[in-house]
């Protein structure tokens, strides 16, 4: 335990300089983001330019309720088998 405390008490000059640079960068970035208006976030992501990943896809077909019914029936059959085995 003593070595652990001793190890972290003294920081090298390089570590102190790097920590100071990182703090300065973080402060500059926080000032930069706080100075810009808050509505900028929503204007950048308007939904028009970032919809390229949707090209070539299609909407859900009318078979979606049928697949839900098939899933429910499969779950029911599985539950029935569990009931039969546990009897």
Biopython code that builds the backbone (N, CA, C, O; Angstrom):
import numpy as np
from Bio.PDB.StructureBuilder import StructureBuilder

atoms = [
    (1, "UNK", "N", (0.826, -1.183, 0.000)),
    (1, "UNK", "CA", (0.000, 0.000, 0.000)),
    (1, "UNK", "C", (0.874, 1.253, 0.000)),
    (1, "UNK", "O", (0.566, 2.230, -0.682)),
    (2, "UNK", "N", (1.954, 1.222, 0.758)),
    (2, "UNK", "CA", (2.846, 2.372, 0.824)),
    (2, "UNK", "C", (3.479, 2.667, -0.526)),
    (2, "UNK", "O", (3.637, 3.828, -0.903)),
    (3, "UNK", "N", (3.842, 1.613, -1.254)),
    (3, "UNK", "CA", (4.450, 1.809, -2.575)),
    (3, "UNK", "C", (3.444, 2.397, -3.548)),
    (3, "UNK", "O", (3.803, 3.216, -4.394)),
    (4, "UNK", "N", (2.187, 1.988, -3.437)),
    (4, "UNK", "CA", (1.146, 2.509, -4.325)),
    (4, "UNK", "C", (0.997, 4.019, -4.124)),
    (4, "UNK", "O", (0.946, 4.776, -5.094)),
    (5, "UNK", "N", (0.928, 4.453, -2.865)),
    (5, "UNK", "CA", (0.803, 5.876, -2.590)),
    (5, "UNK", "C", (2.056, 6.624, -3.024)),
    (5, "UNK", "O", (1.980, 7.716, -3.588)),
    (6, "UNK", "N", (3.201, 6.024, -2.754)),
    (6, "UNK", "CA", (4.465, 6.654, -3.117)),
    (6, "UNK", "C", (4.577, 6.807, -4.640)),
    (6, "UNK", "O", (5.123, 7.789, -5.142)),
    (7, "UNK", "N", (4.060, 5.835, -5.340)),
    (7, "UNK", "CA", (4.146, 5.821, -6.791)),
    (7, "UNK", "C", (3.328, 6.957, -7.399)),
    (7, "UNK", "O", (3.747, 7.567, -8.383)),
    (8, "UNK", "N", (2.163, 7.244, -6.818)),
    (8, "UNK", "CA", (1.272, 8.221, -7.413)),
    (8, "UNK", "C", (1.410, 9.621, -6.808)),
    (8, "UNK", "O", (0.788, 10.565, -7.295)),
    (9, "UNK", "N", (2.197, 9.759, -5.779)),
    (9, "UNK", "CA", (2.369, 11.074, -5.182)),
    (9, "UNK", "C", (3.166, 11.986, -6.100)),
    (9, "UNK", "O", (2.771, 13.123, -6.360)),
    (10, "UNK", "N", (4.267, 11.489, -6.578)),
    (10, "UNK", "CA", (5.137, 12.306, -7.405)),
    (10, "UNK", "C", (4.868, 12.086, -8.881)),
    (10, "UNK", "O", (4.940, 10.958, -9.370)),
    (11, "UNK", "N", (4.562, 13.153, -9.584)),
    (11, "UNK", "CA", (4.343, 13.053, -11.015)),
    (11, "UNK", "C", (5.551, 13.674, -11.704)),
    (11, "UNK", "O", (6.099, 14.684, -11.262)),
    (12, "UNK", "N", (5.932, 13.055, -12.767)),
    (12, "UNK", "CA", (7.080, 13.586, -13.486)),
    (12, "UNK", "C", (6.707, 14.900, -14.153)),
    (12, "UNK", "O", (5.529, 15.225, -14.300)),
    (13, "UNK", "N", (7.709, 15.638, -14.549)),
    (13, "UNK", "CA", (7.476, 16.925, -15.191)),
    (13, "UNK", "C", (6.731, 16.744, -16.514)),
    (13, "UNK", "O", (5.884, 17.564, -16.871)),
    (14, "UNK", "N", (7.043, 15.688, -17.228)),
    (14, "UNK", "CA", (6.369, 15.406, -18.492)),
    (14, "UNK", "C", (4.890, 15.116, -18.267)),
    (14, "UNK", "O", (4.040, 15.593, -19.018)),
    (15, "UNK", "N", (4.580, 14.327, -17.223)),
    (15, "UNK", "CA", (3.185, 14.025, -16.914)),
    (15, "UNK", "C", (2.419, 15.289, -16.552)),
    (15, "UNK", "O", (1.274, 15.461, -16.970)),
    (16, "UNK", "N", (3.034, 16.168, -15.783)),
    (16, "UNK", "CA", (2.378, 17.415, -15.407)),
    (16, "UNK", "C", (2.132, 18.301, -16.622)),
    (16, "UNK", "O", (1.080, 18.931, -16.731)),
    (17, "UNK", "N", (3.099, 18.351, -17.533)),
    (17, "UNK", "CA", (2.951, 19.182, -18.724)),
    (17, "UNK", "C", (1.841, 18.640, -19.628)),
    (17, "UNK", "O", (1.040, 19.405, -20.163)),
    (18, "UNK", "N", (1.801, 17.309, -19.796)),
    (18, "UNK", "CA", (0.761, 16.694, -20.636)),
    (18, "UNK", "C", (-0.607, 16.925, -20.016)),
    (18, "UNK", "O", (-1.561, 17.238, -20.729)),
    (19, "UNK", "N", (-0.720, 16.776, -18.702)),
    (19, "UNK", "CA", (-1.993, 16.994, -18.028)),
    (19, "UNK", "C", (-2.445, 18.440, -18.187)),
    (19, "UNK", "O", (-3.631, 18.697, -18.391)),
    (20, "UNK", "N", (-1.521, 19.380, -18.096)),
    (20, "UNK", "CA", (-1.866, 20.789, -18.259)),
    (20, "UNK", "C", (-2.337, 21.072, -19.682)),
    (20, "UNK", "O", (-3.295, 21.820, -19.875)),
    (21, "UNK", "N", (-1.671, 20.481, -20.688)),
    (21, "UNK", "CA", (-2.080, 20.670, -22.081)),
    (21, "UNK", "C", (-3.475, 20.099, -22.329)),
    (21, "UNK", "O", (-4.290, 20.715, -23.015)),
    (22, "UNK", "N", (-3.744, 18.925, -21.770)),
    (22, "UNK", "CA", (-5.061, 18.316, -21.947)),
    (22, "UNK", "C", (-6.155, 19.152, -21.284)),
    (22, "UNK", "O", (-7.246, 19.304, -21.834)),
    (23, "UNK", "N", (-5.856, 19.695, -20.097)),
    (23, "UNK", "CA", (-6.827, 20.558, -19.435)),
    (23, "UNK", "C", (-7.101, 21.805, -20.263)),
    (23, "UNK", "O", (-8.247, 22.240, -20.382)),
    (24, "UNK", "N", (-6.041, 22.379, -20.839)),
    (24, "UNK", "CA", (-6.209, 23.582, -21.650)),
    (24, "UNK", "C", (-7.039, 23.283, -22.898)),
    (24, "UNK", "O", (-7.901, 24.076, -23.278)),
    (25, "UNK", "N", (-6.778, 22.143, -23.531)),
    (25, "UNK", "CA", (-7.561, 21.769, -24.716)),
    (25, "UNK", "C", (-9.023, 21.550, -24.350)),
    (25, "UNK", "O", (-9.917, 21.969, -25.085)),
    (26, "UNK", "N", (-9.271, 20.898, -23.220)),
    (26, "UNK", "CA", (-10.644, 20.637, -22.794)),
    (26, "UNK", "C", (-11.371, 21.945, -22.495)),
    (26, "UNK", "O", (-12.538, 22.099, -22.853)),
    (27, "UNK", "N", (-10.700, 22.876, -21.850)),
    (27, "UNK", "CA", (-11.321, 24.170, -21.564)),
    (27, "UNK", "C", (-11.626, 24.923, -22.851)),
    (27, "UNK", "O", (-12.695, 25.518, -22.986)),
    (28, "UNK", "N", (-10.685, 24.901, -23.800)),
    (28, "UNK", "CA", (-10.897, 25.604, -25.067)),
    (28, "UNK", "C", (-12.068, 25.004, -25.831)),
    (28, "UNK", "O", (-12.874, 25.722, -26.422)),
    (29, "UNK", "N", (-12.150, 23.692, -25.811)),
    (29, "UNK", "CA", (-13.244, 23.033, -26.523)),
    (29, "UNK", "C", (-14.584, 23.328, -25.858)),
    (29, "UNK", "O", (-15.581, 23.550, -26.545)),
    (30, "UNK", "N", (-14.616, 23.332, -24.536)),
    (30, "UNK", "CA", (-15.881, 23.619, -23.848)),
    (30, "UNK", "C", (-16.310, 25.062, -24.078)),
    (30, "UNK", "O", (-17.502, 25.336, -24.210)),
    (31, "UNK", "N", (-15.366, 25.980, -24.128)),
    (31, "UNK", "CA", (-15.720, 27.372, -24.420)),
    (31, "UNK", "C", (-16.217, 27.504, -25.849)),
    (31, "UNK", "O", (-17.150, 28.260, -26.121)),
    (32, "UNK", "N", (-15.593, 26.766, -26.765)),
    (32, "UNK", "CA", (-15.990, 26.842, -28.167)),
    (32, "UNK", "C", (-17.412, 26.326, -28.353)),
    (32, "UNK", "O", (-18.199, 26.934, -29.078)),
    (33, "UNK", "N", (-17.746, 25.220, -27.711)),
    (33, "UNK", "CA", (-19.093, 24.665, -27.860)),
    (33, "UNK", "C", (-20.125, 25.504, -27.129)),
    (33, "UNK", "O", (-21.269, 25.594, -27.575)),
    (34, "UNK", "N", (-19.748, 26.125, -26.010)),
    (34, "UNK", "CA", (-20.723, 26.941, -25.282)),
    (34, "UNK", "C", (-20.945, 28.277, -25.988)),
    (34, "UNK", "O", (-22.017, 28.866, -25.854)),
    (35, "UNK", "N", (-19.957, 28.766, -26.733)),
    (35, "UNK", "CA", (-20.116, 30.022, -27.455)),
    (35, "UNK", "C", (-21.018, 29.874, -28.665)),
    (35, "UNK", "O", (-21.717, 30.816, -29.036)),
    (36, "UNK", "N", (-21.011, 28.700, -29.284)),
    (36, "UNK", "CA", (-21.872, 28.516, -30.453)),
    (36, "UNK", "C", (-23.318, 28.393, -29.995)),
    (36, "UNK", "O", (-23.588, 27.985, -28.866)),
    (37, "UNK", "N", (-24.244, 28.750, -30.879)),
    (37, "UNK", "CA", (-25.656, 28.703, -30.471)),
    (37, "UNK", "C", (-26.129, 27.256, -30.358)),
    (37, "UNK", "O", (-25.610, 26.369, -31.036)),
    (38, "UNK", "N", (-27.112, 27.028, -29.500)),
    (38, "UNK", "CA", (-27.575, 25.682, -29.188)),
    (38, "UNK", "C", (-28.344, 25.050, -30.332)),
    (38, "UNK", "O", (-28.435, 23.825, -30.407)),
    (39, "UNK", "N", (-28.898, 25.853, -31.221)),
    (39, "UNK", "CA", (-29.694, 25.321, -32.326)),
    (39, "UNK", "C", (-28.822, 24.713, -33.415)),
    (39, "UNK", "O", (-29.333, 24.046, -34.315)),
    (40, "UNK", "N", (-27.521, 24.933, -33.347)),
    (40, "UNK", "CA", (-26.595, 24.421, -34.369)),
    (40, "UNK", "C", (-26.653, 22.907, -34.454)),
    (40, "UNK", "O", (-26.526, 22.349, -35.544)),
    (41, "UNK", "N", (-26.838, 22.235, -33.341)),
    (41, "UNK", "CA", (-26.891, 20.771, -33.327)),
    (41, "UNK", "C", (-28.018, 20.258, -34.213)),
    (41, "UNK", "O", (-27.843, 19.291, -34.954)),
    (42, "UNK", "N", (-29.163, 20.903, -34.133)),
    (42, "UNK", "CA", (-30.309, 20.427, -34.891)),
    (42, "UNK", "C", (-30.224, 20.800, -36.358)),
    (42, "UNK", "O", (-30.761, 20.080, -37.200)),
    (43, "UNK", "N", (-29.574, 21.890, -36.690)),
    (43, "UNK", "CA", (-29.427, 22.266, -38.089)),
    (43, "UNK", "C", (-28.450, 21.345, -38.806)),
    (43, "UNK", "O", (-28.616, 21.077, -39.996)),
    (44, "UNK", "N", (-27.448, 20.864, -38.110)),
    (44, "UNK", "CA", (-26.476, 19.963, -38.740)),
    (44, "UNK", "C", (-27.110, 18.620, -39.065)),
    (44, "UNK", "O", (-26.769, 18.014, -40.081)),
    (45, "UNK", "N", (-28.001, 18.150, -38.249)),
    (45, "UNK", "CA", (-28.632, 16.854, -38.450)),
    (45, "UNK", "C", (-30.085, 17.059, -38.855)),
    (45, "UNK", "O", (-31.000, 16.795, -38.075)),
    (46, "UNK", "N", (-30.286, 17.524, -40.057)),
    (46, "UNK", "CA", (-31.638, 17.837, -40.500)),
    (46, "UNK", "C", (-32.371, 16.632, -41.061)),
    (46, "UNK", "O", (-33.573, 16.715, -41.315)),
    (47, "UNK", "N", (-31.691, 15.525, -41.261)),
    (47, "UNK", "CA", (-32.346, 14.323, -41.738)),
    (47, "UNK", "C", (-32.366, 14.197, -43.243)),
    (47, "UNK", "O", (-32.846, 13.191, -43.764)),
    (48, "UNK", "N", (-31.863, 15.179, -43.955)),
    (48, "UNK", "CA", (-31.863, 15.110, -45.408)),
    (48, "UNK", "C", (-30.570, 14.499, -45.909)),
    (48, "UNK", "O", (-30.589, 13.612, -46.763)),
    (49, "UNK", "N", (-29.449, 14.964, -45.384)),
    (49, "UNK", "CA", (-28.157, 14.478, -45.864)),
    (49, "UNK", "C", (-27.790, 13.117, -45.285)),
    (49, "UNK", "O", (-27.038, 12.371, -45.911)),
    (50, "UNK", "N", (-28.300, 12.780, -44.111)),
    (50, "UNK", "CA", (-27.905, 11.534, -43.478)),
    (50, "UNK", "C", (-28.871, 10.394, -43.766)),
    (50, "UNK", "O", (-28.861, 9.402, -43.038)),
    (51, "UNK", "N", (-29.691, 10.492, -44.779)),
    (51, "UNK", "CA", (-30.605, 9.404, -45.102)),
    (51, "UNK", "C", (-30.080, 8.514, -46.215)),
    (51, "UNK", "O", (-30.832, 7.699, -46.751)),
    (52, "UNK", "N", (-28.816, 8.647, -46.573)),
    (52, "UNK", "CA", (-28.259, 7.838, -47.663)),
    (52, "UNK", "C", (-28.299, 6.352, -47.318)),
    (52, "UNK", "O", (-28.413, 5.518, -48.216)),
    (53, "UNK", "N", (-28.208, 6.011, -46.051)),
    (53, "UNK", "CA", (-28.232, 4.594, -45.679)),
    (53, "UNK", "C", (-29.610, 3.973, -45.909)),
    (53, "UNK", "O", (-29.728, 2.748, -45.930)),
    (54, "UNK", "N", (-30.643, 4.782, -46.080)),
    (54, "UNK", "CA", (-31.986, 4.252, -46.310)),
    (54, "UNK", "C", (-32.273, 3.958, -47.776)),
    (54, "UNK", "O", (-33.282, 3.328, -48.093)),
    (55, "UNK", "N", (-31.405, 4.401, -48.667)),
    (55, "UNK", "CA", (-31.637, 4.162, -50.090)),
    (55, "UNK", "C", (-31.558, 2.674, -50.378)),
    (55, "UNK", "O", (-30.659, 1.992, -49.885)),
    (56, "UNK", "N", (-32.486, 2.167, -51.168)),
    (56, "UNK", "CA", (-32.505, 0.755, -51.514)),
    (56, "UNK", "C", (-33.270, -0.108, -50.528)),
    (56, "UNK", "O", (-33.366, -1.320, -50.723)),
    (57, "UNK", "N", (-33.814, 0.478, -49.481)),
    (57, "UNK", "CA", (-34.603, -0.294, -48.523)),
    (57, "UNK", "C", (-36.079, -0.095, -48.834)),
    (57, "UNK", "O", (-36.451, 0.800, -49.592)),
    (58, "UNK", "N", (-36.901, -0.926, -48.249)),
    (58, "UNK", "CA", (-38.333, -0.779, -48.473)),
    (58, "UNK", "C", (-39.055, -0.796, -47.137)),
    (58, "UNK", "O", (-38.509, -1.227, -46.121)),
    (59, "UNK", "N", (-40.275, -0.327, -47.158)),
    (59, "UNK", "CA", (-41.085, -0.300, -45.949)),
    (59, "UNK", "C", (-41.520, -1.708, -45.572)),
    (59, "UNK", "O", (-41.414, -2.635, -46.375)),
    (60, "UNK", "N", (-42.001, -1.862, -44.365)),
    (60, "UNK", "CA", (-42.508, -3.140, -43.912)),
    (60, "UNK", "C", (-43.697, -3.560, -44.774)),
    (60, "UNK", "O", (-44.591, -2.761, -45.053)),
    (61, "UNK", "N", (-43.690, -4.824, -45.189)),
    (61, "UNK", "CA", (-44.781, -5.301, -46.047)),
    (61, "UNK", "C", (-46.016, -5.604, -45.213)),
    (61, "UNK", "O", (-46.003, -5.486, -43.988)),
    (62, "UNK", "N", (-47.061, -5.989, -45.884)),
    (62, "UNK", "CA", (-48.302, -6.315, -45.183)),
    (62, "UNK", "C", (-48.226, -7.679, -44.518)),
    (62, "UNK", "O", (-49.163, -8.081, -43.828)),
    (63, "UNK", "N", (-47.125, -8.397, -44.713)),
    (63, "UNK", "CA", (-46.970, -9.709, -44.077)),
    (63, "UNK", "C", (-46.467, -9.608, -42.641)),
    (63, "UNK", "O", (-46.360, -10.629, -41.962)),
    (64, "UNK", "N", (-46.160, -8.427, -42.167)),
    (64, "UNK", "CA", (-45.652, -8.274, -40.806)),
    (64, "UNK", "C", (-46.607, -8.852, -39.764)),
    (64, "UNK", "O", (-46.142, -9.557, -38.869)),
    (65, "UNK", "N", (-47.910, -8.594, -39.829)),
    (65, "UNK", "CA", (-48.812, -9.211, -38.841)),
    (65, "UNK", "C", (-48.817, -10.737, -38.937)),
    (65, "UNK", "O", (-48.963, -11.422, -37.924)),
    (66, "UNK", "N", (-48.658, -11.270, -40.148)),
    (66, "UNK", "CA", (-48.623, -12.724, -40.301)),
    (66, "UNK", "C", (-47.384, -13.301, -39.616)),
    (66, "UNK", "O", (-47.460, -14.345, -38.968)),
    (67, "UNK", "N", (-46.240, -12.620, -39.761)),
    (67, "UNK", "CA", (-45.024, -13.109, -39.096)),
    (67, "UNK", "C", (-45.145, -13.028, -37.583)),
    (67, "UNK", "O", (-44.632, -13.889, -36.869)),
    (68, "UNK", "N", (-45.811, -12.012, -37.100)),
    (68, "UNK", "CA", (-46.038, -11.901, -35.656)),
    (68, "UNK", "C", (-46.907, -13.049, -35.178)),
    (68, "UNK", "O", (-46.651, -13.629, -34.123)),
    (69, "UNK", "N", (-47.935, -13.382, -35.951)),
    (69, "UNK", "CA", (-48.806, -14.500, -35.607)),
    (69, "UNK", "C", (-48.036, -15.815, -35.611)),
    (69, "UNK", "O", (-48.223, -16.644, -34.721)),
    (70, "UNK", "N", (-47.169, -16.016, -36.607)),
    (70, "UNK", "CA", (-46.355, -17.237, -36.674)),
    (70, "UNK", "C", (-45.448, -17.328, -35.449)),
    (70, "UNK", "O", (-45.281, -18.406, -34.878)),
    (71, "UNK", "N", (-44.856, -16.192, -35.041)),
    (71, "UNK", "CA", (-43.997, -16.187, -33.854)),
    (71, "UNK", "C", (-44.765, -16.530, -32.590)),
    (71, "UNK", "O", (-44.285, -17.286, -31.746)),
    (72, "UNK", "N", (-45.961, -15.970, -32.464)),
    (72, "UNK", "CA", (-46.789, -16.277, -31.288)),
    (72, "UNK", "C", (-47.205, -17.747, -31.265)),
    (72, "UNK", "O", (-47.241, -18.374, -30.206)),
    (73, "UNK", "N", (-47.516, -18.289, -32.438)),
    (73, "UNK", "CA", (-47.890, -19.702, -32.495)),
    (73, "UNK", "C", (-46.704, -20.590, -32.134)),
    (73, "UNK", "O", (-46.866, -21.590, -31.435)),
    (74, "UNK", "N", (-45.517, -20.229, -32.606)),
    (74, "UNK", "CA", (-44.320, -21.007, -32.265)),
    (74, "UNK", "C", (-44.057, -20.964, -30.764)),
    (74, "UNK", "O", (-43.696, -21.975, -30.163)),
    (75, "UNK", "N", (-44.239, -19.800, -30.166)),
    (75, "UNK", "CA", (-44.060, -19.688, -28.718)),
    (75, "UNK", "C", (-45.106, -20.522, -27.982)),
    (75, "UNK", "O", (-44.807, -21.129, -26.953)),
    (76, "UNK", "N", (-46.320, -20.553, -28.501)),
    (76, "UNK", "CA", (-47.376, -21.366, -27.887)),
    (76, "UNK", "C", (-47.067, -22.847, -27.972)),
    (76, "UNK", "O", (-47.271, -23.573, -26.999)),
    (77, "UNK", "N", (-46.578, -23.316, -29.118)),
    (77, "UNK", "CA", (-46.208, -24.734, -29.275)),
    (77, "UNK", "C", (-45.069, -25.084, -28.331)),
    (77, "UNK", "O", (-45.077, -26.146, -27.708)),
    (78, "UNK", "N", (-44.082, -24.185, -28.225)),
    (78, "UNK", "CA", (-42.973, -24.421, -27.309)),
    (78, "UNK", "C", (-43.473, -24.512, -25.868)),
    (78, "UNK", "O", (-43.051, -25.390, -25.116)),
    (79, "UNK", "N", (-44.364, -23.612, -25.489)),
    (79, "UNK", "CA", (-44.933, -23.650, -24.143)),
    (79, "UNK", "C", (-45.723, -24.925, -23.897)),
    (79, "UNK", "O", (-45.692, -25.471, -22.794)),
    (80, "UNK", "N", (-46.429, -25.403, -24.913)),
    (80, "UNK", "CA", (-47.186, -26.647, -24.789)),
    (80, "UNK", "C", (-46.246, -27.828, -24.563)),
    (80, "UNK", "O", (-46.518, -28.691, -23.729)),
    (81, "UNK", "N", (-45.136, -27.866, -25.308)),
    (81, "UNK", "CA", (-44.167, -28.950, -25.112)),
    (81, "UNK", "C", (-43.553, -28.905, -23.714)),
    (81, "UNK", "O", (-43.338, -29.949, -23.097)),
    (82, "UNK", "N", (-43.273, -27.721, -23.219)),
    (82, "UNK", "CA", (-42.743, -27.602, -21.859)),
    (82, "UNK", "C", (-43.765, -28.096, -20.856)),
    (82, "UNK", "O", (-43.415, -28.756, -19.878)),
    (83, "UNK", "N", (-45.026, -27.779, -21.095)),
    (83, "UNK", "CA", (-46.098, -28.254, -20.224)),
    (83, "UNK", "C", (-46.187, -29.778, -20.240)),
    (83, "UNK", "O", (-46.342, -30.396, -19.187)),
    (84, "UNK", "N", (-46.090, -30.391, -21.416)),
    (84, "UNK", "CA", (-46.167, -31.849, -21.518)),
    (84, "UNK", "C", (-44.991, -32.529, -20.826)),
    (84, "UNK", "O", (-45.167, -33.565, -20.184)),
    (85, "UNK", "N", (-43.822, -31.971, -20.947)),
    (85, "UNK", "CA", (-42.632, -32.574, -20.356)),
    (85, "UNK", "C", (-42.673, -32.454, -18.830)),
    (85, "UNK", "O", (-42.237, -33.368, -18.130)),
    (86, "UNK", "N", (-43.180, -31.360, -18.317)),
    (86, "UNK", "CA", (-43.162, -31.141, -16.865)),
    (86, "UNK", "C", (-44.311, -31.872, -16.160)),
    (86, "UNK", "O", (-44.353, -31.874, -14.930)),
    (87, "UNK", "N", (-45.230, -32.483, -16.884)),
    (87, "UNK", "CA", (-46.354, -33.172, -16.270)),
    (87, "UNK", "C", (-45.960, -34.431, -15.604)),
    (87, "UNK", "O", (-46.807, -35.123, -15.040)),
]
sb = StructureBuilder()
sb.init_structure("model")
sb.init_model(0)
sb.init_chain("A")
sb.init_seg("    ")
for serial, (resi, resn, name, xyz) in enumerate(atoms, 1):
    if name == "N":
        sb.init_residue(resn, " ", resi, " ")
    sb.init_atom(name, np.array(xyz, "f"), 0.0, 1.0, " ", f" {name:<3s}", serial, name[0])
structure = sb.get_structure()
